[in-house]
């Protein structure tokens, strides 16, 4: 699947209609979840039949397109299946028991309930929620795709406004030109001092977007907290302050994602094989001293984009175990114990002197080359929800 995203500027009446559609989808999802809790053993068919009963019982549910209501049921089914899969795998910790949604942000239509204008610059939603006609703001042209290729349309609310996403049945590899092999391979060591160090000696500085914006974020959070009224309805001033605070966080997350996307694309286009660490980021962030810096680096986001671009451009990406890659000498293979504060690798056996991160990247490259026959640890649909997500059609994002 391939996702195109466009910005829209709905009128106040349209905003009310969109919010009503989102709340209706949330209502259907929560009612279906409650039905599953009260009737253990019911399956997908029973939940869809229950959706039909809801449409007959509630007028506001009937006003929403039937396919959009079915999406609410599908979200419950996915949550239930994910919970049982985690139980079967004996995953440590919480298994992800399905929860009720309180603040949903999207409503999703399938092949009905909407139609594009003749020039495909506008979209009109035709169900009884009366969302109406919206202008699509973006640089991509939907005329390049056939109408039957558009499988779903999603309206999404973010802190800075509303967006429309088109889910298109298209393999990302079908829309990129062939690239000549570079006959190069590189190993990557992700870190905090440097965002990454390459086996060829090059390093990428860590932009630290959150750290640089932390003072502004804290100030906006204090202003928001001063306007909060405990146990009372919140004022419009508090709502506006909360929106300003959310927009600042959205800006930081977009900066981090665009940086990860840009670095990943450059590495994939300039190398035929990219080896990187298979880091357990979820476990690493439990370190109280490093959790903020690790989260700010965005290693998981970078890995998703690296794997996606590797699939898109038919390049080999290899995730290798990170054990002892920083301690082992890349020249002779001897283990040289170092603390985190030691930034230079000095081998007493062979005399190699190298940057700690570059030495680790060389070890990662060697592991990647030795296990290149075992690539493909994740398939495209299993690993990344972002995999086919192209945001280049949205409005210019702040940097």
Residue pairs with C-beta under 8 A, 6 or more apart in sequence:
1 151
1 167
1 168
1 169
1 170
1 387
1 388
2 167
2 168
2 169
2 170
2 171
2 172
2 175
2 388
2 390
3 165
3 166
3 167
3 168
3 388
3 389
3 390
4 138
4 140
4 142
4 165
4 166
4 168
4 390
4 393
5 138
5 156
5 163
5 164
5 165
5 166
5 389
5 390
5 391
5 393
5 394
6 136
6 137
6 138
6 140
6 163
6 164
6 165
6 166
6 393
6 394
7 136
7 137
7 138
7 161
7 162
7 163
7 394
7 395
8 134
8 135
8 136
8 137
8 155
8 161
8 162
8 163
8 164
9 135
9 137
9 161
9 162
10 18
10 131
10 134
10 162
13 130
14 131
14 132
14 134
15 162
17 129
17 130
17 131
17 132
18 107
18 129
18 131
18 155
18 157
18 162
19 157
20 60
20 129
21 64
21 68
21 107
21 127
21 129
21 131
21 155
22 104
22 105
22 106
22 107
22 155
22 157
23 104
24 60
24 61
24 63
24 64
24 68
24 69
24 107
24 129
25 64
25 68
25 69
25 71
25 72
25 104
25 106
25 107
25 108
26 72
26 101
26 104
27 58
27 61
27 72
28 51
28 54
28 61
28 69
28 72
28 73
29 72
29 73
29 75
29 76
29 101
29 104
30 100
30 101
31 50
31 54
32 47
32 50
32 51
32 72
32 73
32 76
33 76
33 79
33 98
33 100
34 100
35 42
35 47
35 50
36 42
36 47
36 76
36 80
36 98
39 46
44 73
44 77
47 73
47 76
47 77
48 70
48 73
50 73
51 69
51 70
51 72
51 73
54 61
54 69
55 61
55 62
55 66
55 69
56 62
61 69
62 128
63 127
63 128
63 129
64 107
64 127
64 128
64 129
65 109
65 112
65 113
65 125
65 126
65 127
65 129
66 112
67 109
67 110
67 111
67 112
67 113
68 107
68 108
68 109
68 110
68 113
68 127
70 110
71 107
71 108
71 109
71 110
76 98
79 96
79 98
80 98
82 96
83 95
83 96
83 97
83 98
86 95
86 96
87 95
105 156
105 157
105 158
106 154
106 155
106 156
106 157
107 154
107 155
108 152
108 153
108 154
108 155
109 125
109 152
109 153
109 154
110 151
110 152
111 150
111 151
111 152
113 125
113 126
113 127
114 123
114 124
114 125
114 126
114 153
115 123
115 124
115 126
116 122
116 123
116 124
116 142
116 147
117 123
117 124
117 133
119 143
120 136
120 141
120 142
120 143
121 135
121 136
122 133
122 134
122 135
122 136
123 133
123 134
123 136
123 153
123 164
124 132
124 133
124 134
125 131
125 132
125 134
131 155
134 164
136 142
136 164
137 395
138 393
138 394
138 395
139 392
139 393
140 392
140 393
142 150
142 166
145 168
145 170
149 168
149 169
149 170
150 166
150 167
150 168
150 169
151 167
151 168
151 169
152 166
152 167
153 164
153 165
153 166
153 167
154 164
154 165
154 167
155 162
155 163
155 164
156 162
156 163
156 164
156 165
157 163
158 250
159 243
159 246
159 247
159 249
159 250
160 247
160 250
163 394
170 388
172 308
172 311
172 312
172 387
172 388
172 390
173 311
173 312
173 313
173 314
176 312
176 313
179 269
179 313
181 272
182 270
182 271
182 272
183 272
184 270
184 271
184 272
184 273
185 271
185 272
185 273
185 274
185 275
185 365
185 368
185 369
186 198
186 199
186 200
186 267
186 271
186 273
186 274
186 275
186 361
186 365
187 198
187 199
187 275
187 276
187 361
187 362
187 363
187 364
187 365
187 366
187 367
187 368
188 196
188 197
188 198
188 199
188 267
188 274
188 275
188 276
188 277
188 361
188 364
189 196
189 197
189 277
189 325
189 326
189 357
189 358
189 360
189 361
189 364
190 196
190 276
190 277
190 279
190 297
190 299
190 302
191 197
191 206
191 297
191 357
192 206
192 290
192 293
192 294
192 297
193 206
193 343
193 357
194 203
194 204
194 205
194 206
194 357
195 204
195 205
195 206
195 207
195 263
195 297
195 302
196 203
196 204
196 263
196 302
196 361
197 203
197 204
197 355
197 357
197 358
197 360
197 361
198 204
198 358
198 361
199 358
199 361
199 362
199 364
199 365
201 355
201 358
203 355
203 357
203 358
204 263
206 297
207 255
207 256
207 259
208 293
208 296
209 252
209 255
209 256
209 259
209 296
210 217
210 252
210 256
210 292
210 295
210 296
211 293
211 296
213 248
213 251
213 252
216 248
217 245
217 248
217 249
217 252
220 241
220 244
220 245
220 248
221 245
223 241
223 244
223 245
224 238
224 241
224 242
224 244
224 245
227 234
227 235
227 237
227 238
227 241
228 234
228 238
229 235
229 238
251 397
251 398
254 397
254 398
255 398
255 399
256 296
256 298
256 301
257 298
257 301
257 305
258 397
258 399
259 298
260 298
260 301
260 302
260 305
261 305
263 302
264 302
264 305
264 306
264 308
264 309
265 305
265 309
267 274
267 306
268 274
268 306
268 309
268 310
268 312
268 313
268 315
268 317
269 309
269 313
271 315
272 315
272 316
273 315
273 316
273 317
273 318
273 368
273 369
273 372
274 306
274 310
274 315
274 316
274 317
274 318
274 368
275 317
275 318
275 319
275 320
275 364
275 365
275 367
275 368
275 369
276 303
276 306
276 317
276 318
276 319
276 320
276 364
276 368
277 319
277 320
277 321
277 322
277 325
277 364
278 319
278 320
278 321
278 322
278 377
279 299
279 303
279 322
281 294
281 299
281 300
284 290
284 291
284 294
285 291
285 294
285 295
287 294
303 319
304 383
304 384
304 386
304 387
305 386
306 317
307 317
307 378
307 383
307 384
307 387
308 380
308 384
308 386
308 387
308 388
308 389
309 315
310 316
310 317
311 380
311 387
316 372
316 375
317 375
318 367
318 368
318 371
318 372
318 375
319 377
320 364
320 367
320 368
320 371
321 367
322 364
324 335
324 363
325 360
325 363
325 364
325 367
326 338
326 356
326 357
326 359
326 360
326 363
327 335
327 336
327 337
327 338
328 334
328 335
328 336
328 363
329 335
329 336
329 345
329 347
329 349
329 350
329 352
329 359
330 352
330 354
330 359
330 362
330 363
330 366
331 347
331 350
331 352
332 347
332 349
332 350
332 352
334 347
334 349
334 350
336 345
336 346
336 347
336 348
338 345
338 356
342 356
343 355
343 356
343 357
344 353
344 354
344 355
344 356
345 352
345 353
345 354
345 355
345 356
345 359
346 352
346 353
347 353
352 359
354 362
378 384
380 387
380 388
381 387
391 397
